[in-house]
Amino acid sequence: MIFVFIAALTGSLLFLIGPAAMACIAALKLLNWENPIHHEQSLPWAEYNFVTVDRKRLMIITHRTDVTLGFEARFQHEVLFNKYLNFLHTVLPSTAEFTEKAWKW
């Protein structure tokens, strides 16, 4: 707003070129920005002993004896959530415990 006031006061539209150019460059960078996909490698499936299922938040947390070791998967749709849960039943060892509760972390 101050730039428009100074441009009107001095009668020079050249004063507006700098902020307009910076805004255009910033807009182009934001429009072309892509979030990189990170793939992390974890332990073999046989290492995971416990699965916590949070149906309210659509989260499945797979961990070992220590709750802090493991990974969580978040889903946007319940269909994909159920497919992943069925997949875990086939991949994890038969001794794995599945618990349905609210995930507190």
Backbone as a ProteinNet text record, in pm:
[ID]
protein_1_A
[PRIMARY]
MIFVFIAALTGSLLFLIGPAAMACIAALKLLNWENPIHHEQSLPWAEYNFVTVDRKRLMIITHRTDVTLGFEARFQHEVLFNKYLNFLHTVLPSTAEFTEKAWKW
[TERTIARY]
82.6	0	87.7	195.6	284.8	352.2	376.5	437.9	344.6	215.6	118.3	110.1	112.3	107	228.7	347.8	469.9	470.3	422.1	416.1	319.4	206.4	110.5	165.3	236.5	292.4	402.3	489.5	600.6	561.9	451.7	410.5	492.5	559.9	645.6	594.2	556	513.3	632.3	752.4	872.2	895.2	842.9	858.2	785	681	602.8	661.3	756.7	810.8	886.6	964	1042.6	956.5	858.2	772.6	689.4	645.1	566.3	652.3	776.4	866.5	897	920.1	946.1	824.6	704.6	582.8	563.6	593.1	578.9	678.7	801.3	902.8	864.8	817.6	776	656.8	562.8	445.8	486.9	579.3	625.4	696.2	776.3	846.2	746.9	645.4	546.3	460.6	428	346.6	423.4	553.8	635.3	692.9	664	719.9	653.2	733.6	682.8	740.6	655.3	698.1	767.1	894.5	963.2	908.9	901.7	853.7	973.9	962.5	1070.9	1032.2	1117.5	1097.3	1201.7	1153.5	1244.1	1240.8	1355.1	1363.4	1361.3	1277.1	1265.1	1308.1	1278.4	1315.5	1232.2	1276.2	1193.6	1060.8	958.8	826	825	909	908.7	954.4	1017	1067.6	957.3	844.2	738.4	644.7	621	542.5	405.7	391.6	269.4	216.9	85.8	19.8	-89.3	-84.8	-188.6	-273.8	-403.7	-497.1	-582.4	-575.9	-656.7	-756.4	-877.7	-978.5	-1032.1	-1031	-1082.8	-996.4	-865.4	-772.1	-724.1	-770.8	-728.4	-576.7	-523.6	-379.9	-354.5	-247.5	-200.3	-54.1	-22	113.7	168.3	277.1	341.1	470.6	487.2	608.4	654.5	773.9	833.6	797.9	881.4	852.3	855.6	940.4	947.2	850.6	761.6	659	720.2	837.5	898.6	966.4	988.7	1049.9	941.3	935.3	836	800.3	686.2	642.8	491.5	444.9	301	258.5	138.9	81	-51.6	-66.7	-190	-262.5	-393.5	-473	-581.8	-619.9	-727.5	-861.9	-859.2	-983.4	-987.1	-1105	-1119.8	-1097.2	-1122.9	-1102.6	-954.7	-868.6	-724.4	-674.5	-732.6	-699.7	-724.9	-841.5	-876	-790.2	-755.9	-668.1	-530.6	-477.7	-346.1	-350.6	-459	-472.6	-479	-551	-555.4	-418.7	-346.7	-211.1	-120.3	-131.5	-48.7	-80	-205.9	-241.9	-173.1	-149.9	-84.9	66.9	124.7	270.5	335.6	273.2	333.1	324	412.6	408	276.7	242.4	114.7	112.9	228.6	235.3	214.6	200.9	184.4	50.1	52.2	-69.2	-127.2	-255.9	-327.1	-415.8	-394.2	-469.6	-540.2	-669.5	-743.8	-764	-700.2	-714.8	-670.9	-699	-658.1	-507.8	-439.4	-294.7	-268.5	-193.9	-176.6	-63	22	131.9	95.7
-118	0	125.3	118.7	234.4	259.2	149.7	165.2	239.1	208.8	276.6	423.7	454.3	593.6	671.6	613.5	682.3	696.7	595.3	603.8	712.6	724.9	830.6	967.1	975	1102.2	1150.8	1062.5	1102.8	1101.6	1036.6	1030	932.3	840.5	745.9	603.6	540.1	400.8	306.4	357.7	274.5	226.5	302.6	266.8	136.2	102.3	-19.3	-142.5	-126	-239.1	-335.1	-283.2	-368	-463	-411.3	-501.9	-595.8	-548.1	-633.6	-747	-717.1	-820.4	-924	-878.4	-972.6	-1061.2	-1003.5	-1081.6	-1185.3	-1147.6	-1241.9	-1357.3	-1327	-1431.9	-1526.6	-1469.8	-1553.8	-1641.4	-1585.5	-1663.2	-1776.9	-1750.2	-1855.3	-1967.4	-1931.1	-2033.5	-2118	-2054.1	-2129.4	-2218.4	-2171.8	-2252.5	-2372.5	-2360.4	-2469.4	-2559.8	-2531.2	-2608.2	-2744.9	-2849.6	-2985.2	-3044.1	-3110.3	-3174.3	-3305.9	-3320.8	-3445.6	-3563.2	-3678.2	-3799.2	-3870.6	-3898.4	-3965.7	-4111	-4200.8	-4342.8	-4386.3	-4433.7	-4478.6	-4630.8	-4688.1	-4833	-4869.8	-4963.9	-5002.9	-5148.6	-5201.5	-5339.3	-5439.1	-5564.3	-5667.5	-5685	-5731.2	-5743.4	-5835.2	-5935.6	-6031.2	-5968.2	-5851.6	-5785	-5713.2	-5686	-5609.2	-5702.9	-5671.2	-5758.4	-5700.6	-5569.9	-5505.1	-5408.5	-5402.6	-5309.1	-5238.5	-5107.3	-5027.8	-4966.1	-4988.3	-4939.5	-4829.7	-4711	-4597.4	-4565.7	-4618.3	-4601	-4458.3	-4387.9	-4250.7	-4159.1	-4171.9	-4088	-4155.3	-4277.2	-4356.4	-4372.1	-4420.3	-4442.9	-4588.4	-4643.1	-4776.1	-4761.7	-4798.8	-4786.5	-4927.1	-4956.8	-5087.5	-5069.5	-5143.2	-5124.8	-5256.8	-5250.1	-5367.3	-5365.7	-5426.9	-5428.9	-5288.6	-5204	-5065.4	-4983.3	-4910.6	-4834.9	-4725.8	-4677.8	-4569	-4617.3	-4747.7	-4802.2	-4855.7	-4805.2	-4851.1	-4740	-4753.3	-4650	-4640.2	-4525.6	-4504.1	-4474.9	-4515.9	-4490.5	-4418.1	-4305.7	-4227	-4235	-4245.1	-4263	-4157.2	-4124.5	-4027.5	-4096	-4221	-4292.2	-4424.3	-4460.3	-4582.2	-4708.3	-4701	-4817.3	-4855	-4756.4	-4781.7	-4825.4	-4768.6	-4806.5	-4956.1	-5004	-5145.8	-5236.4	-5192.3	-5271.8	-5289.1	-5180.3	-5187.1	-5276	-5267.8	-5351.3	-5499.3	-5532.2	-5671.1	-5716.3	-5625.8	-5656.7	-5689.2	-5611.8	-5637.2	-5773.3	-5813.7	-5945.5	-6057.4	-6037.9	-6142.9	-6138.6	-6020.9	-6005.1	-6026.5	-5978.9	-5988.4	-6131.2	-6165.7	-6301.2	-6325.3	-6450	-6484.6	-6446.6	-6422.8	-6384.6	-6234.7	-6158.7	-6013.3	-5981.5	-5885.4	-5844.9	-5720.4	-5725.6	-5611.9	-5552.5	-5425.3	-5356.9	-5236.8	-5222.7	-5106.8	-5010.9	-4894.6	-4791	-4658.2	-4552.3	-4419	-4404.2	-4357.3	-4337.3	-4204	-4204.8	-4083.1	-3994	-4041.1	-3956.7	-3897.6
0	0	0	74.9	81.2	-53.6	-129	-260.7	-355.7	-349.1	-435.8	-399.2	-271.5	-226.8	-275.8	-262.3	-307.1	-458.7	-530.1	-676.4	-719.9	-650.8	-685.3	-648.1	-537.2	-491.4	-584.9	-627.5	-714.7	-861.8	-895.2	-1034.1	-1115.5	-1051.1	-1120.9	-1100.6	-1209.5	-1201.6	-1194.4	-1222.2	-1212.4	-1069.1	-973.1	-833.3	-800.7	-879.3	-854.9	-922.3	-1012.9	-1087	-995.2	-902.5	-811.1	-729.1	-652.6	-573.9	-661.8	-777.4	-866.6	-922	-957	-1009.1	-901.3	-778.2	-669	-643	-649.9	-627.6	-737.9	-862.5	-974.5	-961.9	-925.6	-909.8	-796	-685.5	-572.7	-611.1	-685.5	-728.3	-821.5	-913	-1004.1	-928.9	-830.6	-751.9	-672.6	-616.3	-539.4	-628.8	-748	-839.1	-892.7	-906.7	-960.2	-852	-726.2	-616	-608.7	-589.7	-572.4	-444.5	-371.3	-248	-283.7	-250	-285.5	-203.8	-267.4	-201	-139.2	-10.4	61.3	85.3	46.7	73.3	175.6	287.6	392.2	399	426.1	437.2	584.9	619.6	759.7	777.1	892.2	925.6	845.3	839.2	773.8	847.8	775.8	834.8	956.5	959.2	1070.4	1202	1196.1	1316.9	1395.5	1332	1398.3	1472.9	1600	1687.1	1721.6	1715	1761.6	1655.7	1646.8	1555.9	1635.3	1635.2	1699.2	1589.4	1597.7	1496	1557.9	1500.2	1544.9	1433.3	1447	1341.3	1335.2	1446.4	1448	1361.1	1372.3	1295.4	1167.2	1141	1024.9	1023.1	1134.7	1149.3	1185.8	1129.5	1167.5	1206.2	1329.4	1379.9	1401.1	1334.3	1345	1422.1	1532.3	1612.6	1672.3	1728.4	1792.7	1939.9	2022.7	2166.1	2225.1	2170.6	2214.5	2129	2194	2122.1	2034.8	2072.4	1995.8	1868.4	1854.8	1733.3	1641.8	1523.1	1428.2	1331.6	1269.6	1176.9	1179.9	1137.5	1133.3	990.4	959.9	828.4	849.5	781.8	790.7	657.4	664	543.3	535.6	413.4	392.5	373	325.9	296.4	372.3	416.4	495.2	411.3	281.7	194.6	190.6	169.8	167.6	304.7	408.9	546.5	567.8	525.8	543.2	455.9	335.3	248.6	312.3	368.5	432.5	556.5	630.9	750.3	712	606.5	558.1	508.6	444.2	398.5	516.7	624.3	742.6	804.1	801.3	855.8	778.9	650	570.7	581.2	603.3	599.6	735.8	840.1	973.9	1026.6	1120.4	1177.6	1251.7	1267.2	1331.8	1479.4	1537.7	1679.3	1700.3	1594.8	1607.6	1672.2	1763.6	1834.7	1769.6	1737.7	1680.8	1789.2	1820.2	1924.2	1862.5	1891.6	1842.8	1959.3	1948.8	2051.2	1992	2063.7	2018.9	2038.5	1935.7	1941.4	2009.1	2119.1	2199.5	2153.2	2062.5	2018.8	1889.4
[MASK]
+++++++++++++++++++++++++++++++++++++++++++++++++++++++++++++++++++++++++++++++++++++++++++++++++++++++++

